[in-house]
Amino acid sequence: MSGLLPVADALASILASVARPVEAEILPIGEAGRRTLSADIPALRTQPPFDASSMDGYAVRSADVTQVPSRLRLVGTSAAGHGFADVLGPGEAIRIFTGAPVPQGADAILIQENADADGDQVVAREPVVPGRFIRKRGLDFQKGDVLLRASETLDARRLALAAASGHATLAVRRRPKVAILATGDELVAPGETAGWDQIIASNALALADLVRASGGAAIDLGIAGDSLSALEDAFQRARAAGADLLVTLGGASVGDHDLVQSALHREGLELAFWRIALRPGKPLMHGKLRDMLVIGLPGNPVSAIVCGILFVVPAIRALLGDPTAGVDPSEPARLGRALPANDGRADYMRARLETDPDRLPVVYPEDRQDSSMLSILGHSEALLIRAPHAGPAVAGDPCRIIRLDRSLF
């Protein structure tokens, strides 16, 4: 469509406007969950720091157990945190437990199922294999190994790895500050009584959740009425809060009551684009207000959430220094029913999923795709992507989807 920017170009423009990632800060490791690393993480120690037993049994010299039964003298015990410090001699054994250090002189573990204890002696009923059931020092990682890379998000498994490697604090990106402004005289906040000609504002709540889930800090600017003064006051509050990104909801078009773009221009907006070849979400706006990025989302609830997934989430990931911020989040699927030809806009259709016998998802787009219908989006499992000018499609045709429960990272 003439004058409408393709979706890919719009995303590229937004990502290119991120001049650099936000600053780093040092946090105790216990407070670093879900944060993004700003530097590589090397191991500060070797793991395990000693040869360790992987089974309960007896640490022995394999040369003493070449023929069975073999009788060995028990000379001590090695337990986790309480190792046997002496050297194991010929004909000797020590009782050992899983995770405990293997004493010097021992080169095998006689598991307890293959041994009989007899007072201060143990009888081996099976030969042992040198090195078996021993976790060698450094099996997991060596001191100095790079274990995690900058831009990785710290989930439970990565936090555990960083802690095990000796880190008490971690360098992470601060959370990008995202100011969210709902606009329109027709809106009232959740919990307030709506007039007969008003609706409950829901978009800001949805966007704030997307912001937090993708690593940002949401700043609620409330609802600005349809006046230039109210909008300009909100923009000033966003700047005063140090927002890295301002997300406006509604009012970005050019109607008599669509004042957001005009108010931003009065504040010095450098407009990159507005209006893209997307359904839902054509009236999308992007620019910069000095150092603050601006993304103006449509007012329709479904349009705002879909555009939040497609554009706001990648912008936050870019601010966090994630090199995969612009990577296509879609995956292959198959159509569950026929569809007519598409027009000149990319269509992101709300859809439900079923599982095909070959394990490829089968996607069924909902019949009603109105961008105001949150009830449809709320029960959908995916967005079915149809390219501009796509021809008619039949059930079984390949397609691509974005799962709504996997759309953030």
C-alpha positions as semicolon CSV with decimal commas, in nm:
position;residue;x (nm);y (nm);z (nm)
1;M;0,000;0,000;0,000
2;S;0,132;0,340;-0,095
3;G;0,270;0,536;0,199
4;L;0,266;0,244;0,444
5;L;0,597;0,120;0,580
6;P;0,650;-0,260;0,576
7;V;0,660;-0,428;0,917
8;A;1,024;-0,537;0,881
9;D;1,133;-0,184;0,789
10;A;0,943;-0,039;1,084
11;L;1,116;-0,278;1,326
12;A;1,455;-0,206;1,169
13;S;1,397;0,168;1,214
14;I;1,306;0,125;1,580
15;L;1,607;-0,094;1,654
16;A;1,841;0,142;1,467
17;S;1,723;0,429;1,687
18;V;1,872;0,259;1,995
19;A;2,211;0,427;2,000
20;R;2,353;0,216;2,280
21;P;2,240;-0,017;2,559
22;V;2,145;0,127;2,895
23;E;2,411;0,148;3,165
24;A;2,530;-0,141;3,379
25;E;2,494;-0,183;3,754
26;I;2,633;-0,432;4,006
27;L;2,377;-0,642;4,195
28;P;2,401;-0,914;4,459
29;I;2,343;-1,242;4,279
30;G;2,025;-1,301;4,478
31;E;1,873;-0,987;4,323
32;A;1,987;-1,052;3,965
33;G;1,711;-1,290;3,853
34;R;1,560;-1,203;3,512
35;R;1,820;-0,934;3,458
36;T;2,045;-0,912;3,151
37;L;2,421;-0,957;3,184
38;S;2,633;-0,662;3,074
39;A;2,960;-0,857;3,069
40;D;3,084;-1,211;3,017
41;I;3,097;-1,428;3,330
42;P;3,419;-1,631;3,383
43;A;3,447;-1,910;3,636
44;L;3,624;-1,791;3,950
45;R;3,693;-2,149;4,062
46;T;3,719;-2,504;3,925
47;Q;3,418;-2,733;3,962
48;P;3,439;-2,984;4,112
49;P;3,749;-2,858;4,293
50;F;3,864;-3,217;4,361
51;D;3,810;-3,566;4,229
52;A;3,472;-3,666;4,373
53;S;3,283;-3,990;4,413
54;S;2,959;-4,022;4,217
55;M;2,837;-4,317;4,425
56;D;2,825;-4,442;4,782
57;G;3,080;-4,714;4,845
58;Y;3,453;-4,747;4,913
59;A;3,751;-4,563;4,766
60;V;4,015;-4,822;4,674
61;R;4,329;-4,884;4,468
62;S;4,222;-5,079;4,157
63;A;4,543;-5,283;4,180
64;D;4,413;-5,425;4,511
65;V;4,087;-5,550;4,355
66;T;4,203;-5,732;4,042
67;Q;4,089;-6,066;4,184
68;V;3,780;-6,123;4,396
69;P;3,691;-6,171;4,662
70;S;3,949;-5,925;4,795
71;R;3,973;-5,822;5,160
72;L;4,076;-5,462;5,237
73;R;4,134;-5,278;5,566
74;L;3,902;-4,981;5,640
75;V;4,112;-4,684;5,751
76;G;3,868;-4,393;5,747
77;T;3,570;-4,213;5,596
78;S;3,524;-3,943;5,333
79;A;3,193;-3,755;5,336
80;A;3,081;-3,436;5,162
81;G;3,246;-3,150;5,349
82;H;3,453;-3,393;5,556
83;G;3,719;-3,543;5,331
84;F;3,984;-3,803;5,421
85;A;4,307;-3,603;5,425
86;D;4,564;-3,886;5,431
87;V;4,702;-4,093;5,143
88;L;4,542;-4,431;5,082
89;G;4,796;-4,713;5,104
90;P;4,814;-5,064;4,956
91;G;4,544;-5,299;5,085
92;E;4,344;-5,013;5,234
93;A;3,996;-4,869;5,168
94;I;3,792;-4,582;5,299
95;R;3,415;-4,553;5,330
96;I;3,307;-4,283;5,084
97;F;2,978;-4,110;5,004
98;T;2,842;-3,939;4,695
99;G;3,006;-3,601;4,637
100;A;3,291;-3,665;4,881
101;P;3,657;-3,612;4,782
102;V;3,842;-3,919;4,656
103;P;4,159;-3,949;4,871
104;Q;4,506;-3,946;4,724
105;G;4,617;-4,295;4,630
106;A;4,267;-4,416;4,536
107;D;4,176;-4,452;4,168
108;A;3,842;-4,634;4,178
109;I;3,515;-4,661;4,369
110;L;3,392;-4,999;4,486
111;I;3,016;-4,939;4,503
112;Q;2,850;-5,060;4,819
113;E;2,625;-5,303;4,628
114;N;2,941;-5,499;4,534
115;A;3,096;-5,506;4,880
116;D;3,041;-5,657;5,224
117;A;3,145;-5,474;5,539
118;D;3,309;-5,694;5,805
119;G;3,409;-5,495;6,111
120;D;3,720;-5,294;6,023
121;Q;3,744;-5,467;5,687
122;V;3,555;-5,470;5,358
123;V;3,527;-5,758;5,114
124;A;3,509;-5,674;4,743
125;R;3,286;-5,914;4,549
126;E;3,335;-5,752;4,204
127;P;3,645;-5,610;4,032
128;V;3,668;-5,232;3,995
129;V;3,750;-5,024;3,686
130;P;4,004;-4,743;3,732
131;G;3,832;-4,405;3,716
132;R;3,478;-4,543;3,722
133;F;3,234;-4,357;3,947
134;I;3,486;-4,075;3,992
135;R;3,402;-3,723;3,878
136;K;3,738;-3,576;3,784
137;R;3,845;-3,235;3,911
138;G;3,722;-2,970;3,664
139;L;3,469;-3,202;3,499
140;D;3,205;-2,925;3,502
141;F;3,427;-2,621;3,438
142;Q;3,776;-2,486;3,494
143;K;3,872;-2,158;3,657
144;G;3,878;-1,891;3,385
145;D;3,627;-2,063;3,154
146;V;3,369;-1,818;3,016
147;L;3,042;-1,966;3,137
148;L;2,789;-1,697;3,044
149;R;2,792;-1,427;2,781
150;A;2,691;-1,062;2,797
151;S;2,327;-1,011;2,689
152;E;2,209;-1,343;2,835
153;T;1,907;-1,323;3,064
154;L;1,963;-1,468;3,410
155;D;1,707;-1,740;3,465
156;A;1,723;-2,008;3,737
157;R;1,978;-2,229;3,559
158;R;2,213;-1,942;3,472
159;L;2,193;-1,798;3,824
160;A;2,286;-2,139;3,962
161;L;2,583;-2,161;3,725
162;A;2,707;-1,813;3,819
163;A;2,676;-1,891;4,190
164;A;2,852;-2,228;4,160
165;S;3,139;-2,062;3,976
166;G;3,207;-1,830;4,268
167;H;3,020;-1,506;4,190
168;A;2,849;-1,317;4,470
169;T;2,765;-1,013;4,255
170;L;2,693;-0,972;3,885
171;A;2,717;-0,685;3,636
172;V;2,379;-0,644;3,469
173;R;2,203;-0,382;3,260
174;R;1,975;-0,159;3,457
175;R;1,611;-0,202;3,365
176;P;1,518;0,033;3,079
177;K;1,260;0,282;3,199
178;V;0,948;0,271;2,985
179;A;0,690;0,543;3,043
180;I;0,339;0,440;2,938
181;L;0,074;0,701;2,862
182;A;-0,288;0,620;2,781
183;T;-0,470;0,901;2,601
184;G;-0,832;0,994;2,538
185;D;-1,129;1,157;2,711
186;E;-1,319;0,830;2,671
187;L;-1,094;0,641;2,914
188;V;-1,128;0,583;3,286
189;A;-0,891;0,387;3,506
190;P;-0,980;0,033;3,621
191;G;-1,200;0,054;3,930
192;E;-1,346;0,392;3,838
193;T;-1,705;0,436;3,728
194;A;-1,731;0,478;3,351
195;G;-1,981;0,716;3,198
196;W;-2,222;0,596;2,934
197;D;-1,981;0,715;2,665
198;Q;-1,659;0,592;2,827
199;I;-1,460;0,267;2,846
200;I;-1,213;0,114;3,092
201;A;-0,847;0,171;3,005
202;S;-0,684;-0,172;2,966
203;N;-0,398;-0,113;2,723
204;A;-0,160;0,042;2,975
205;L;-0,189;-0,260;3,204
206;A;-0,115;-0,496;2,917
207;L;0,184;-0,292;2,799
208;A;0,324;-0,263;3,151
209;D;0,318;-0,641;3,181
210;L;0,496;-0,679;2,846
211;V;0,756;-0,425;2,961
212;R;0,827;-0,609;3,285
213;A;0,834;-0,950;3,119
214;S;1,090;-0,831;2,864
215;G;1,323;-0,678;3,124
216;G;1,206;-0,319;3,153
217;A;1,067;-0,104;3,434
218;A;0,720;0,033;3,362
219;I;0,635;0,392;3,460
220;D;0,260;0,456;3,459
221;L;0,187;0,811;3,347
222;G;-0,185;0,759;3,386
223;I;-0,445;0,886;3,139
224;A;-0,408;1,214;2,952
225;G;-0,723;1,377;2,820
226;D;-0,758;1,514;2,471
227;S;-0,577;1,842;2,525
228;L;-0,232;1,960;2,428
229;S;-0,161;2,082;2,780
230;A;-0,243;1,743;2,935
231;L;-0,023;1,564;2,684
232;E;0,268;1,804;2,720
233;D;0,252;1,770;3,098
234;A;0,272;1,391;3,063
235;F;0,573;1,414;2,828
236;Q;0,752;1,635;3,079
237;R;0,684;1,382;3,354
238;A;0,829;1,107;3,135
239;R;1,148;1,308;3,085
240;A;1,167;1,395;3,455
241;A;1,145;1,023;3,537
242;G;1,442;0,954;3,307
243;A;1,241;0,738;3,067
244;D;1,442;0,568;2,795
245;L;1,126;0,494;2,599
246;L;0,787;0,665;2,591
247;V;0,496;0,450;2,476
248;T;0,175;0,636;2,398
249;L;-0,155;0,458;2,354
250;G;-0,405;0,608;2,110
251;G;-0,432;0,950;1,953
252;A;-0,141;0,905;1,711
253;S;-0,346;0,947;1,395
254;V;-0,450;1,280;1,242
255;G;-0,817;1,312;1,335
256;D;-0,961;1,613;1,515
257;H;-0,921;1,440;1,850
258;D;-0,588;1,268;1,774
259;L;-0,350;1,514;1,936
260;V;-0,054;1,297;2,042
261;Q;0,151;1,352;1,728
262;S;0,085;1,726;1,730
263;A;0,181;1,754;2,098
264;L;0,500;1,557;2,040
265;H;0,597;1,778;1,747
266;R;0,552;2,084;1,970
267;E;0,798;1,923;2,212
268;G;1,056;1,865;1,935
269;L;0,977;1,514;1,811
270;E;1,202;1,380;1,534
271;L;0,947;1,165;1,354
272;A;1,084;0,853;1,186
273;F;0,755;0,716;1,055
274;W;0,388;0,677;1,120
275;R;0,149;0,430;0,957
276;I;0,272;0,085;0,867
277;A;0,143;-0,196;0,645
278;L;0,008;-0,401;0,935
279;R;-0,327;-0,534;1,049
280;P;-0,399;-0,475;1,332
281;G;-0,186;-0,169;1,399
282;K;-0,164;0,056;1,094
283;P;-0,144;0,388;1,288
284;L;0,193;0,308;1,452
285;M;0,429;0,600;1,515
286;H;0,798;0,610;1,598
287;G;1,047;0,887;1,662
288;K;1,278;1,043;1,920
289;L;1,222;1,323;2,166
290;R;1,582;1,423;2,229
291;D;1,735;1,115;2,398
292;M;1,399;0,947;2,463
293;L;1,265;0,695;2,213
294;V;0,897;0,727;2,131
295;I;0,661;0,457;2,006
296;G;0,301;0,559;1,953
297;L;0,071;0,258;1,957
298;P;-0,287;0,243;1,826
299;G;-0,568;0,286;2,075
300;N;-0,756;-0,031;1,988
301;P;-0,668;-0,289;2,256
302;V;-0,572;-0,576;2,025
303;S;-0,370;-0,345;1,800
304;A;-0,182;-0,206;2,100
305;I;-0,093;-0,550;2,238
306;V;0,007;-0,697;1,901
307;C;0,225;-0,393;1,826
308;G;0,367;-0,414;2,177
309;I;0,481;-0,769;2,107
310;L;0,616;-0,684;1,761
311;F;0,788;-0,352;1,836
312;V;0,802;-0,251;2,204
313;V;0,947;-0,581;2,328
314;P;1,232;-0,580;2,070
315;A;1,306;-0,214;2,153
316;I;1,347;-0,302;2,521
317;R;1,569;-0,599;2,436
318;A;1,782;-0,369;2,220
319;L;1,814;-0,125;2,510
320;L;1,939;-0,420;2,715
321;G;2,208;-0,494;2,457
322;D;2,048;-0,814;2,330
323;P;2,193;-0,883;1,980
324;T;1,893;-1,108;1,907
325;A;1,639;-0,831;1,972
326;G;1,527;-0,827;1,610
327;V;1,528;-1,202;1,550
328;D;1,207;-1,337;1,396
329;P;1,004;-1,495;1,681
330;S;0,781;-1,695;1,447
331;E;0,779;-2,071;1,390
332;P;0,637;-2,300;1,122
333;A;0,284;-2,437;1,135
334;R;0,010;-2,561;0,905
335;L;-0,324;-2,400;0,827
336;G;-0,629;-2,568;0,970
337;R;-0,873;-2,406;0,730
338;A;-0,884;-2,218;0,399
339;L;-0,824;-1,843;0,383
340;P;-0,888;-1,590;0,107
341;A;-0,615;-1,380;-0,054
342;N;-0,467;-1,104;0,160
343;D;-0,444;-0,736;0,071
344;G;-0,136;-0,512;0,092
345;R;-0,095;-0,525;0,469
346;A;0,072;-0,799;0,674
347;D;-0,200;-0,964;0,879
348;Y;-0,144;-1,097;1,230
349;M;-0,458;-1,300;1,290
350;R;-0,563;-1,423;1,632
351;A;-0,580;-1,801;1,626
352;R;-0,605;-2,122;1,825
353;L;-0,371;-2,420;1,791
354;E;-0,401;-2,795;1,766
355;T;-0,122;-3,052;1,737
356;D;-0,076;-3,241;1,412
357;P;0,031;-3,608;1,418
358;D;0,368;-3,499;1,276
359;R;0,394;-3,260;1,577
360;L;0,371;-2,946;1,365
361;P;0,108;-2,709;1,509
362;V;-0,214;-2,668;1,313
363;V;-0,348;-2,314;1,334
364;Y;-0,711;-2,211;1,312
365;P;-0,762;-1,835;1,276
366;E;-1,068;-1,697;1,451
367;D;-1,355;-1,585;1,231
368;R;-1,377;-1,245;1,400
369;Q;-1,060;-1,037;1,383
370;D;-1,186;-0,694;1,491
371;S;-0,902;-0,508;1,663
372;S;-1,127;-0,396;1,949
373;M;-1,215;-0,750;2,061
374;L;-1,006;-0,845;2,362
375;S;-1,223;-1,152;2,422
376;I;-1,084;-1,308;2,103
377;L;-0,723;-1,220;2,185
378;G;-0,764;-1,335;2,544
379;H;-0,848;-1,689;2,432
380;S;-0,609;-1,706;2,138
381;E;-0,287;-1,905;2,156
382;A;-0,102;-1,761;1,858
383;L;-0,085;-1,496;1,590
384;L;-0,108;-1,635;1,237
385;I;0,112;-1,427;1,006
386;R;-0,009;-1,361;0,652
387;A;0,227;-1,174;0,422
388;P;0,108;-0,876;0,216
389;H;-0,060;-0,987;-0,108
390;A;-0,055;-1,354;-0,001
391;G;-0,270;-1,561;-0,232
392;P;-0,560;-1,785;-0,128
393;A;-0,457;-2,067;0,105
394;V;-0,612;-2,406;0,181
395;A;-0,606;-2,630;0,486
396;G;-0,268;-2,799;0,520
397;D;-0,069;-2,517;0,362
398;P;0,251;-2,417;0,546
399;C;0,237;-2,093;0,741
400;R;0,411;-1,918;1,028
401;I;0,286;-1,827;1,375
402;I;0,396;-1,640;1,685
403;R;0,294;-1,823;2,001
404;L;0,148;-1,575;2,245
405;D;0,303;-1,754;2,542
406;R;0,653;-1,747;2,387
407;S;0,664;-1,402;2,230
408;L;0,905;-1,221;2,458
409;F;1,246;-1,384;2,448
